[in-house]
Amino acid sequence: MMRTLRTASLIALATACLMASASAETIKIGVNEPLTGAFAASGTYVVNGAKIAADEINAKGGVLGKQIELVIEDNKSNPTEAAAVAEKLITRDKTPVMMGAWGSSLTLAVMPKLIEYEVPMVVETSSSGKITTTGNPYIFRISPPSAIEAAAFAKIIDKLGLKKVDFLVINNDWGRGAAEDFGKMMKEKGIGVGLVETMDQGAQDMSAQLSKLKGSDSETIIVTAAVDQLTLLFKQAAALGLKKRIITTGGSQNPDQIIAQAGAAANGTMHLTTFLPWFPDKTPNPEATTYFVSEWKKRGFDFAGCTESFRGYDGIRTAAAAIEKAGKESGQSQPNVYLIEIADGKVGMKDL
């Protein structure tokens, strides 16, 4: 956490923040997240993580002698609403920088507003490759695109002995992008790619897709969806007697929540994550991880949220660092990716 920033430059972000906040009493950071709708649980986790970062920064004197003020808005898990929220944060709330917008479809909807008003945004979660390949100069992301996540997975995939995989993904930019990037990587590794099934983000019954996947000749299913849908999916897979290996992507699983809600149906599932709150000593910055997890618990938040909330924490700290170090090189990160496995109702590192 607080990943090493590389390649691109946050000069534009820092400069914009400095110019806009020069005469203000506080430095505003807009937070555009889904607090209601299909992704509400995840958006709430991210916002709570952002609040921890802002409190930590302010307790240490703020940025450039000013306190950080988060202006938090609900995009309702809806792309149209996400764009409207961005415009409000920029034009009415006068936020010189934003963080958001959790889902790839939400972030892509916001991007034209960033160009229109020349306001930068730190992307904390979205994984669609299109976000950073469309030439938008106001996008800066700490989250790994699906292609980076797939490339990291490629380094350990041989040890899993995959022969042929199917995909079951949410039918939006996030899910379809994951299927495309992971599918391309699999083919390059000589692994067969079979079915690509989709599900709507609000779908409650995935039995038709799961039945189809059960009958295929693939031994592994790669799944991309948010945690509430994953819980339903695992229960339905168990009810159908589907015994195939399941690996989730995107880092939005909240394995502890899955264990609590799916019970034994979660056993044997594997998950790619970008944060290890269960094993702070294995993270790039054990001290920061330990502090964050401790603060999260101190505030009475459910530990399960740590796997997503750290993104809000890192996103706000990244924006603050850009303001503090205007003119220094920063940008797209290359985060660590870990494979964890749920076994006997507990989260563990996959032994490879």
C-alpha positions as MATLAB code, in Angstrom:
seq = 'MMRTLRTASLIALATACLMASASAETIKIGVNEPLTGAFAASGTYVVNGAKIAADEINAKGGVLGKQIELVIEDNKSNPTEAAAVAEKLITRDKTPVMMGAWGSSLTLAVMPKLIEYEVPMVVETSSSGKITTTGNPYIFRISPPSAIEAAAFAKIIDKLGLKKVDFLVINNDWGRGAAEDFGKMMKEKGIGVGLVETMDQGAQDMSAQLSKLKGSDSETIIVTAAVDQLTLLFKQAAALGLKKRIITTGGSQNPDQIIAQAGAAANGTMHLTTFLPWFPDKTPNPEATTYFVSEWKKRGFDFAGCTESFRGYDGIRTAAAAIEKAGKESGQSQPNVYLIEIADGKVGMKDL';
ca = [
       0.000    0.000    0.000;
       1.119    3.463   -0.953;
       2.464    1.591   -3.956;
       5.571    2.798   -5.754;
       4.435    5.218   -8.460;
       6.070    4.974  -11.861;
       5.793    5.783  -15.606;
       3.327    8.674  -16.033;
       3.470   12.066  -14.354;
       1.179   13.642  -11.778;
       2.529   17.104  -12.505;
      -0.793   18.198  -14.010;
      -2.688   16.907  -11.003;
      -0.439   18.630   -8.506;
      -0.348   21.895  -10.419;
      -4.126   22.005  -10.763;
      -4.560   21.388   -7.059;
      -2.051   24.029   -6.102;
      -3.561   26.688   -8.357;
      -7.119   25.994   -7.250;
      -6.330   25.812   -3.549;
      -3.979   28.781   -3.297;
      -6.591   31.076   -1.765;
      -8.865   28.444   -0.192;
      -8.937   27.648    3.505;
      -8.884   23.913    2.858;
      -7.773   21.682   -0.003;
     -10.873   19.940   -1.305;
     -10.777   16.453   -2.779;
     -13.953   15.206   -4.427;
     -14.892   11.583   -3.764;
     -17.176   10.059   -6.399;
     -18.223    6.582   -5.203;
     -21.236    4.207   -5.305;
     -22.901    4.465   -1.891;
     -26.226    3.019   -3.050;
     -27.063    0.532   -5.799;
     -25.281   -2.664   -6.842;
     -21.809   -1.565   -5.712;
     -22.818    0.229   -2.515;
     -20.905   -2.034   -0.133;
     -17.669   -1.578   -2.041;
     -18.083    2.171   -2.445;
     -18.744    2.568    1.267;
     -15.581    0.644    2.101;
     -13.551    2.917   -0.187;
     -15.046    6.070    1.345;
     -14.259    4.887    4.868;
     -10.686    4.198    3.807;
     -10.479    7.687    2.329;
     -11.642    9.188    5.613;
      -8.863    7.392    7.492;
      -6.294    8.840    5.083;
      -7.678   12.376    5.370;
      -7.715   12.195    9.171;
      -4.158   10.877    9.227;
      -2.893   13.613    6.893;
      -4.725   16.365    8.766;
      -3.425   15.138   12.130;
       0.088   15.560   10.762;
      -0.544   19.152    9.689;
      -2.338   18.673    6.402;
      -0.828   19.476    3.020;
       1.100   22.697    2.439;
      -0.187   23.902    5.795;
      -3.848   23.370    4.896;
      -6.335   20.726    5.997;
      -7.760   18.271    3.482;
     -11.542   18.366    3.079;
     -13.265   15.398    1.454;
     -16.415   16.229   -0.510;
     -18.188   12.878   -0.788;
     -20.965   12.166   -3.306;
     -22.973    9.049   -4.200;
     -22.919    8.031   -7.872;
     -25.591    5.386   -7.155;
     -23.689    2.680   -9.103;
     -24.947    4.383  -12.268;
     -22.721    5.775  -15.076;
     -25.060    8.682  -15.877;
     -25.200    9.638  -12.216;
     -21.403    9.322  -11.916;
     -20.951   11.895  -14.688;
     -23.476   14.229  -13.027;
     -21.712   13.863   -9.675;
     -18.384   14.744  -11.278;
     -19.845   17.903  -12.791;
     -21.337   18.898   -9.426;
     -18.055   18.329   -7.604;
     -16.219   20.448  -10.158;
     -18.645   23.298  -10.817;
     -20.513   23.675   -7.525;
     -18.143   22.302   -4.905;
     -15.040   23.647   -6.667;
     -12.959   20.536   -6.034;
      -9.657   20.804   -7.945;
      -9.067   17.033   -7.881;
     -11.241   13.944   -7.479;
     -10.969   10.277   -6.597;
     -13.301    7.714   -8.142;
     -15.411    6.216   -9.415;
     -15.047    2.552   -8.333;
     -16.479    0.688  -11.372;
     -14.945    0.919  -14.842;
     -18.249    1.921  -16.470;
     -18.639    4.656  -13.847;
     -15.108    5.959  -14.387;
     -15.406    5.892  -18.171;
     -18.607    7.947  -17.893;
     -16.801   10.547  -15.773;
     -13.789   10.929  -18.070;
     -15.343   13.358  -20.610;
     -16.112   15.732  -17.708;
     -12.442   15.708  -16.702;
     -11.450   16.855  -20.172;
     -14.258   19.411  -20.367;
     -13.287   21.093  -17.097;
      -9.574   20.163  -17.069;
      -9.790   18.530  -13.635;
      -7.708   15.450  -12.731;
      -8.961   12.289  -11.041;
      -7.161    9.496   -9.210;
      -8.715    6.135  -10.121;
      -8.608    3.876   -7.078;
     -10.425    0.724   -8.253;
     -11.507    0.563  -11.915;
      -9.617   -2.008  -13.989;
     -10.733   -1.497  -17.605;
      -7.750   -0.936  -19.880;
      -9.718    1.672  -21.853;
      -9.372    4.100  -18.949;
      -5.685    4.681  -19.631;
      -5.555    3.965  -23.365;
      -7.973    6.627  -24.605;
      -5.527    9.523  -24.272;
      -7.265   11.324  -21.405;
      -4.526   13.460  -19.751;
      -6.519   13.967  -16.545;
      -6.686   10.308  -15.477;
      -4.175    8.940  -12.961;
      -4.701    5.470  -11.589;
      -3.322    3.417   -8.716;
      -5.502    0.404   -9.509;
      -4.123   -2.245  -11.847;
      -5.855   -2.521  -15.223;
      -6.981   -6.041  -16.058;
      -3.967   -6.408  -18.354;
      -1.533   -5.718  -15.492;
      -3.420   -8.085  -13.195;
      -3.337  -10.755  -15.901;
       0.401  -10.202  -16.466;
       1.056  -10.638  -12.749;
      -1.040  -13.813  -12.701;
       0.914  -15.118  -15.700;
       4.025  -15.372  -13.500;
       2.428  -18.041  -11.289;
      -0.105  -19.612  -13.609;
       2.160  -22.470  -14.690;
       2.203  -23.767  -11.110;
      -1.584  -24.151  -11.148;
      -1.550  -26.565  -14.065;
      -4.387  -24.896  -15.976;
      -5.382  -26.667  -19.197;
      -8.563  -24.903  -20.312;
     -10.615  -22.132  -18.716;
     -14.091  -20.660  -19.062;
     -15.112  -17.150  -17.990;
     -18.144  -15.868  -16.101;
     -18.048  -12.091  -15.867;
     -20.265   -9.145  -15.083;
     -21.606   -7.654  -18.310;
     -19.902   -4.263  -18.201;
     -16.543   -2.732  -19.115;
     -14.908   -4.233  -16.033;
     -16.046   -7.808  -16.611;
     -15.729   -7.889  -20.383;
     -12.306   -6.247  -20.153;
     -11.130   -8.862  -17.647;
     -12.285  -11.704  -19.887;
     -10.479  -10.157  -22.853;
      -7.184   -9.464  -21.046;
      -7.040  -12.727  -19.100;
      -8.167  -14.677  -22.166;
      -5.384  -13.160  -24.256;
      -2.813  -14.017  -21.584;
      -4.120  -17.589  -21.292;
      -3.827  -18.155  -25.035;
      -0.272  -16.797  -25.036;
       0.544  -19.310  -22.296;
      -0.904  -22.150  -24.356;
      -3.995  -22.513  -22.154;
      -7.276  -23.162  -23.904;
     -10.084  -20.611  -23.593;
     -13.621  -21.941  -23.807;
     -16.903  -20.277  -22.924;
     -17.290  -16.600  -22.012;
     -20.561  -16.209  -20.118;
     -21.887  -12.866  -18.834;
     -24.329  -11.794  -16.115;
     -25.994   -8.457  -15.436;
     -24.627   -6.568  -12.437;
     -27.938   -6.865  -10.618;
     -28.572  -10.520  -11.492;
     -29.606  -12.768   -8.600;
     -29.852  -16.085  -10.440;
     -26.780  -17.335  -12.322;
     -27.905  -20.976  -12.484;
     -28.329  -20.955  -16.275;
     -24.768  -19.748  -16.847;
     -23.377  -22.087  -14.186;
     -25.191  -25.099  -15.670;
     -23.685  -24.320  -19.045;
     -20.216  -23.986  -17.514;
     -20.649  -27.213  -15.572;
     -21.157  -29.057  -18.844;
     -18.080  -27.653  -20.588;
     -14.723  -29.438  -20.850;
     -12.818  -26.725  -18.944;
     -11.491  -27.486  -15.472;
     -11.308  -23.863  -14.283;
     -13.704  -20.893  -14.270;
     -12.385  -17.316  -14.062;
     -14.999  -15.066  -12.451;
     -15.187  -11.272  -12.320;
     -17.968   -9.744  -10.204;
     -18.553   -7.779   -6.997;
     -18.715   -9.513   -3.630;
     -22.494   -9.782   -3.166;
     -22.888  -11.436   -6.554;
     -19.961  -13.765   -5.869;
     -21.625  -14.969   -2.678;
     -24.770  -15.909   -4.586;
     -22.739  -17.466   -7.357;
     -20.762  -19.746   -5.020;
     -23.919  -20.930   -3.294;
     -25.611  -21.653   -6.621;
     -22.506  -23.449   -7.940;
     -22.487  -25.681   -4.851;
     -26.208  -26.404   -5.225;
     -25.609  -27.497   -8.829;
     -22.741  -29.758   -7.782;
     -20.229  -27.772   -9.841;
     -16.803  -29.015   -8.740;
     -14.530  -26.955  -10.990;
     -11.800  -24.684   -9.692;
     -12.953  -21.054   -9.434;
     -10.555  -18.105   -9.494;
     -11.831  -14.531   -9.125;
     -10.165  -11.410  -10.511;
     -10.403   -7.688   -9.860;
      -9.615   -7.642   -6.147;
     -13.229   -6.859   -5.196;
     -14.064  -10.113   -3.486;
     -13.814   -9.405    0.280;
     -12.954  -13.063    1.038;
     -13.938  -12.713    4.696;
     -17.399  -11.520    3.685;
     -17.688  -14.411    1.244;
     -16.771  -16.867    4.007;
     -19.360  -15.339    6.332;
     -22.133  -15.327    3.738;
     -21.381  -18.331    1.536;
     -20.087  -20.682    4.224;
     -18.759  -24.009    2.974;
     -19.638  -23.050   -0.617;
     -16.614  -20.708   -0.571;
     -14.105  -23.430    0.288;
     -11.618  -24.110   -2.488;
     -12.214  -20.823   -4.288;
      -9.151  -18.742   -5.131;
      -8.921  -14.981   -5.430;
      -6.467  -12.523   -6.942;
      -6.025   -9.603   -4.548;
      -3.826   -6.517   -4.435;
      -3.808   -6.176   -0.641;
      -3.102   -8.633    2.196;
      -4.662   -7.366    5.439;
      -4.422  -10.918    6.805;
      -0.628  -10.961    6.363;
       0.740   -7.394    6.847;
       4.346   -8.616    6.931;
       4.037   -9.821    3.336;
       2.976   -6.401    1.995;
       5.411   -3.801    0.556;
       4.890   -1.485    3.539;
       4.103   -3.577    6.656;
       4.087   -0.518    8.930;
       1.479    1.335    6.848;
      -0.596   -1.832    6.468;
      -0.554   -2.522   10.200;
      -1.534    1.076   10.971;
      -4.370    1.058    8.478;
      -5.815   -2.286    9.627;
      -5.533   -1.169   13.263;
      -7.292    2.129   12.552;
      -9.984    0.342   10.533;
     -10.737   -1.959   13.474;
     -10.546    0.907   15.973;
     -13.372    2.664   14.115;
     -15.562   -0.410   14.440;
     -15.582   -1.294   10.753;
     -15.958   -4.887    9.599;
     -12.531   -6.411    8.895;
     -13.896   -7.844    5.642;
     -13.903   -4.341    4.161;
     -10.126   -3.994    4.397;
      -9.566   -5.648    1.034;
     -11.296   -2.730   -0.694;
     -11.095    0.141    1.765;
      -7.329    0.437    1.426;
      -7.885    1.747   -2.092;
      -9.610    4.820   -0.729;
      -6.786    5.211    1.781;
      -4.110    4.942   -0.915;
      -6.050    7.121   -3.354;
      -6.296   10.082   -0.985;
      -2.665    9.703    0.106;
      -1.621    9.635   -3.557;
      -3.492   12.863   -4.304;
      -1.969   14.499   -1.215;
       1.519   13.357   -2.196;
       1.039   14.827   -5.679;
       0.074   18.181   -4.215;
       3.012   18.108   -1.809;
       5.507   17.195   -4.510;
       4.345   19.282   -7.439;
       6.681   18.877  -10.341;
       8.055   15.515   -9.198;
       7.580   12.317  -11.230;
       4.756    9.979  -10.223;
       1.879    8.124  -11.913;
       0.456    4.684  -12.780;
       1.514    2.143  -10.210;
       2.602   -1.445  -10.624;
       0.887   -2.986   -7.591;
       1.579   -6.385   -6.102;
      -0.931   -9.109   -6.968;
      -1.440  -12.067   -4.626;
      -3.330  -15.345   -4.988;
      -5.200  -16.346   -1.848;
      -7.344  -19.418   -1.238;
     -10.287  -20.055    1.066;
      -9.917  -23.384    2.847;
     -11.879  -24.690    5.847;
     -13.504  -21.288    6.229;
     -10.213  -19.388    6.479;
      -8.160  -17.156    4.201;
      -4.675  -18.385    3.382;
      -1.901  -17.727    0.886;
      -2.020  -20.209   -1.993;
       0.932  -22.565   -1.609;
       2.608  -22.669   -5.032;
];
